Amino acid sequence: MIVKRPSSERGHAEHGWLDTYHTFSFADYYDPKHMGFRTLRVINEDVVEPGNGFPMHSHRDMEIVTFILEGALEHEDSMGNKSVIRPGDAQRMSAGTGVTHSESNPSKTERVHLLQIWIVPKKRGLEPSYEQKAFPESARRGQLRLLASPTGRDGAVTIQQDVELSTAILDHGQTVTHDLAAGRHAWLQVTRGGVDLNGMSLKAGDGAAVSDERSLQIRAADGAEVLLFDLA
């Protein structure tokens, strides 16, 4: 079973410095039918104007993954980490018992376009931690590249939950296949272009919840980029 979450039905807020879309309930957007999927709690698609950003704020008991589509995002946190996240980077922050951080667009001319993802951790009260790795375009083009997993296998960042997150950049007509083990679920988020998922057409911003399927075929209708979550 595949259930489409159309881009046009997402929550939306325009703050001037921030244009944001919410796949699941977040902040002032509340829809009891869309509170998350399995342990996936938030997928926010944000565009931040030059020289703007999120001031210091706190999180706890959440796995937070940031993935940049365009531009760059500057990160600073209470653990002493300072970094710039760029396209192809996967940043993971385990908020655990509590973390304060800020995120800003350091450019004076270019917007930053990103996805921020929240995943409920395997347990509460974990020690906060941070990890960031770069995944070159060549490793993501034409194939699914693992970005995050519980074990950090294949060079992925580690995540404190039974979730594997992968990405792929696909040219027109290219297809990737992902097999789901018995009892597993998936969420596909299209970040650019359009794809066909087991016969269902999806475009940029669309998501799809997958249950009771053993194999996923993702075919690019246009040049496309996707994020794929394999979930317990």
Secondary structure, 3 states (H helix, E strand, C coil): CEEEECHHHCEEEECCCEEEEECCCECCECCCCCCCECCEEEEEEEEECCCCEEEEEEECCCEEEEEEEECCEEEEECCCCEEEECCCEEEEEECCCCEEEEEECCCCCCCEEEEEEEECCCCCCCCCEEEEEECCHHHHECCCEEEEECCCHHHCEECCCCEEEEEEEECCCCEEEEECCCCCEEEEEEEECEEEECCEEEECCCEEEECCCCEEEEEECCCEEEEEEEEC
